[in-house]
Amino acid sequence: MKKINIFPRISLLERYLISEITPILLFTIVIVTVVAESIGISFEQFSFLLTEQISFGTLIYLHILKVPEFIVLAVPIAILMTTIFVYNKLSITSEIIALQSCGISLYKLICPAIHLSLILSLILFIVNEGIVPISNYKAAITLEEVMNINRWDLKSDHIVYKELANRNYEQISDKDNYLKYFFYSERFSDGKMQEVTLLIRDNRGLKVIIKSKFAEWNEGNKYWFFYNGVKSIINPDGSYSQGIKFDEIRLNLSSISRQFQLDREKLDHREMNIFQIYQRLLVAKKAGDIPNLIKLQVNLQKRFTLPISCAVLAFLGTAIGINLQPRIKYNSFTVTLVILGLMKIFEAVINALIISGNIYSYVIWLPNILATGFSFYILTEKNS
């Protein structure tokens, strides 16, 4: 009986190229992570050590918690630098030319680097969604506890929540939206909303106005309770009917409840995974919060563009690294910095245009698309 092997067979050439790439890649990831973390948080934490009297042990713990985030940022940079260096070295030693003379195309030569980068892309996605948000949250909470900050204290005045509904349930579009609930509170204190006004509308206009002394959300049964207030019914002609006084009214305001919960959580975008971002995106859409909606859409897209950039930068690195004219020499570190600098500037411009509402959020993919096209063009020219 013939043995079935579910794993693809790795050729001698692929093993050789992977053995050349892997040690340098791991070393580069470590170096880039250390440098990025040192620049990113060390100086800030050193000032905390002096001004906030944070212990050295706490700073070490914070550094350990921030390591996953900086590894995620370091991997695409390390892949670009490694592929440029390795394939440039193979070119200088004439190994690329020798392999071409044996009938091996440049496309086959870059396959091991692309396959390795795809595996890293998957690992990066898992780490970025499963580990980074949790470690960032723990780091933030640890620092806040040391500095006597409680993020769950919602201390703000003039709190406003909105919920939109749609007139046309069969074909939903933004132009069919109307304001269904408008919730206003003068302040939040002692776990309660004080001096609350709630407007309830349908697609024809205002229907009910509720004014209460205070209101609170009951997490157990998912209802808002309004206390000591007046409920006014609005007639079809816009006039007020007689106000009905009440001691307690219970209402199911699911979207407003969710907005309130998210305000209490106060999660930074670095402390959320894709599922949490998507939840907030739905809430922002329901509330008609367009600026926040755009930011969340960009953040959601970046959760996919970042891991995909591993494969894109590996393709770009191999295309640039293959040098069929050994007399032309260049430094892989310098080339990496130039490429990353140009890409970051381009990404910053795109982000600004998206947030300003001039272009759609999916344009955030454009740097990866252009880098892939440029890599393919370079490789085609060198292979011809």
N, C-alpha and C positions, 0 to 999 in steps of 0.2 A: 504493500500500500504506500502510495506516494505521500510524503510528509508535506503538510500544508504550512507555509510560513506566512503569518499575517503581517510581519514587519518587512518593509522594503529592504532589498539587498543593497548594502553600501559598497561601492567599488573602491578599489585601492586608491584611485585619484581623490575621491571624495574624503576618504579617511585621512589622507595626507593633508588636504586643504583644511579640514576641520581641526586636525592636530596643530596646524600652524595658526589658525584663528583663535581657538579656544583659550590657550594660556594668556595671550596678549589681551584678549577681550576681558577676561576676568580681572587681570591686573589693571586695565584701564578703567573698568567699572569701579574698582576700589579707590583708585586715585581720584577720579572725577567726583565720586560720592564724598570723599573726605574734603576735597577742595570746596565743593558746592555747599556742604553743610557748614564748613568753617566760615565761609563768606556769608551764608544765609542766616545763621542764627548765633554763631559764637560771639560776635561783637555785641549783639543785642543782649545776650545772656550774661556777658561779662559786666555790662552796665547794671543789670539786675542784681548781680552778685554784690556790687558796690552800693547801689542805691536802695535796694529792697531787702537787703540782708538775707538773700536766698542761700541756702547751704550748698556747698560744693557737691555733696551727694545728690541733691535734687537736680542740679544742673546736669550731672552725668546721666541721671535717669531721663531727663528731658531730651538729651542728645540721643539716647538709645531709642526713645519713642519716635523721634523725627527721622531716624535712619531710613525706614521703608520709603517715605516720601522722596527723599533725596536719591535713593537707589533708582526709583521709577524715573526721576528726571535725568539721572546719569546714564541709564542704559542706552537710549537712542544716540546720545553724544558719543558714548564709548564705541558703539557699533560703527558709526561713521568714521571715527578716528582709526579704529582697528582695521577696517576693510581697506581704507586708503593706504595705511602703512604696510599691511601684509601683501596686497596685490602690487604695490609699488616695489616692494622688496623682491617679489617673484619676477617682476619685470626687469629690475636691475641685474639680477643673477641670470637673466635670459631663459628662465624656466617657462615663462609664458610663450616665448617664441618657439622653444623646443616642443612644447605640448601642441602648439598650433601646427608645427611641421608633421606631427603624428596624426593630424586630421581632427583634433579636438577643437571645437569652436569656442569662442569667448563666452557664448551663452552657457555652455556646459561648464565652463570654468567657474562661473559665478554662482551656479546652482547651490553648492554647499553653503555658501554665505547666506543666500536667500532662505534656504531651508532652516538654517540655524536661527536666522532673524525671525522667521515665522513662529518657531517654537518659543522664542523669547517674547514675541508679541503676545502670545497666549498667556504665558507666565506673568508678564507685566500687567495684562488686563485683570487677571485673578488677584494679584497682589494689590493693584490700585483700587480694586473694589472691595476686597475682603479684609485687607490688613491696614492699608493707609488711612482710611477714614476713622477706624477704631483707634489706631495709635495717635493720630492727630487730635482726636477728641480727648483721649486720656492726657495728652501733653497739655492741651489747653485748660482742662479742668484742674490738673495739678498746679499749673502756674497761677490760675485764678484763686485756688485755695490758699496758696502761699501769700498772695497779694490781697487776701480778704475780699475777693470779688465773687458775688453770687449771680450768675447769669440768669437764674430762674426768677429773680425779683423783677417783675415787670413794672417798673416805676416810670410811668409816662402819663402825660396829660393829653386830652383831646384825641382819644382813640377812635379810629374810624375803620369799620369793616363793611365790605359790600359783597353782594352776591348777584350775579347776572343770570338771567334765564333766556330762553329762546322762543320766539313766536312760532317758528316753523320747525317742528320736531322731525319732519321727514328729511329736510335738507338744511342742515345747520350751517349758518355762516355768521360772521361777526356783525354784519349789518342788520341781522334779525334779532340781535340781543337787546334786552331791556333790563332796567334795574328792578330786581325783585325784592331785595332786602337792603336797607341802609341802617346800619347800627352805629350809634354814636354814644360815647361815654366821656364825661368830663375828666375822669381820672380812674386809675386802678390802685386800690389800696386794701390791705387786709384780705387779699384773695377775692375781692369783689369789685365789680364795675360799679362806680358811683355815678348817680345822676344820668340815667340812661334814657335815650330816645331811640325807638325802633320804628322805621317806616316800612310798611308792607304794601307792595304794589302788584298789580297784574299787568297784562299787556295793554289794558285800556287806561290805566292810570292809578293814582293813589287810592288805597282802600282802607287801611287801618293805620292809626298812629298810637303807639304805646309809649307812655312816659312813666318811668318808675324811679323810686328812690335809689335802688341798687339792684343788681342782677348778678347771678353767679352760674357757672357751668358745672353741672354734676357729671363727673367722669363715669360714675357707675352706670347711670341709665341714659347717658348721652343727650341730656336735655338742658336747655337754658331755663332758669327760674327767675322770673321778674317779681319783685316784691314792692308793695306799698305804692301803687301807681294808679294811673287812669288810662283806660282804653277808649279811644274815640274812633267811631266808624265814619268814613267819608261817604256821603251820598253821591249818586251818579252825577248830580249837577255841581259837585265840588263843595257843597256845604257840609258843615259838621253836624252830626247827630249828637244827642246828649251823651256826655262822657260817662263811662261806667267805671266806678272805683273798684279796685280789687286789692286783696291782700297778697295773693300769689297767682301767677299765671305760668304755665309750663309750655314751652315751645320747642319744636325740633328744628333747629337751625344748623344743619349738618356742615355746610360750607363755612359758615362763620365760626362754628366750633373748631373746625380744622385750622382756620386762620389763627384763632386764639392759641391753639396748641403749638403751632409752629412758632408763634411769637414767644411763647414760653420756652421752647427748646433753644431758640437762637443758635442754630447750627450754622457754622461757616461752611462755604462751598467745599473746603478741604476736608470737612468732617462728615460729608455725605457720600453715600454710594449712589449708583445709578437709580435704584428703586426710590430712594428718598428724594433725589432730584426730580424724578418724574412725578412723584406725589405733589411736590411743591409747584411743579409746572401746571398740573391740573387745577390746583387751588388758585394760582395766580391768574389762570385763564378764566376761572369761574368768577374771580373778584374783579376782572378787568384791569389788573395791574400790569400794564403793557411794559414799562421799563424792567420790572422784575422778571416778567415772562421772557423777554429777550435775553436777559443775562442767564437765566436758567437754560434756555435753548442752546446758547453758546456753550455753557458748561457741559450740557449733556452731549453735544457733538464732540467736545474735546476729550471726553472719556473714551471715544473710539479713535479719534485722530492720533492721540498720543501713542497707543500701542502699535497702530498701523504704521506710524512713522519709523518704527524699528526696521520693518521690511523696506520701506521707501529709502531710508538713509543707507541701508546695506546695499541696495541697488545702486544708489548714487555713489557710495564710497568705492565699490568695485569698479564702476565705470570710470571714475576719475583715477583710481589707483593703478589700473592697467595702463602701462606706459610702453608703447611699442617703439619709442625712440629714447633709449636709455641715456642718451646724452642730455636730455632735458630732465633736470632734477628739481624736486620741490619737497618742502617740508610738510608732512601729513598734519602736524599740529596747527601750522599756520593756515593751511587750506581748510581744515575743520573749523577754525575760528571764523574765517571769512564766510564760509557757507552758512554756519549757524547764525552769524550776525545778520546776514542778508535775509535769512528766513524769519528771524525774530522781528526784524523791522517790518517785513511784509505782513507777518501775522498781527503785529500791533496796529498797522494801518487798517487791516481787514476788521479787527475787533472794534476799532473806533467807528468804522462805517456801519457795522452791524448794530452796535449799541445805539448809534444815532438814528437808526431806522432806515438808512439809505439802501442797504442790501439785505438779502435774506441770510438767516443763520447758517444754512448749509454751505455758504461760500467759504466757511472756515476750512473746508476740505481743499481749497484751491492750492495752498502751498504744497501739499502732498501730491496733488495731481500734476502740478507744474514740475516738481522735482522728479517725478516718475517719467514724465515726457522728456525732460532734459537728459535724464540718465539713459533712456532708450535711444535718444538721438546720438549721444556720445558713443555708446556701445556699437550702434549701427555703423557709424563713421569709422570706428577703429576696426570693425570686423570686415569691412568692405575691402 
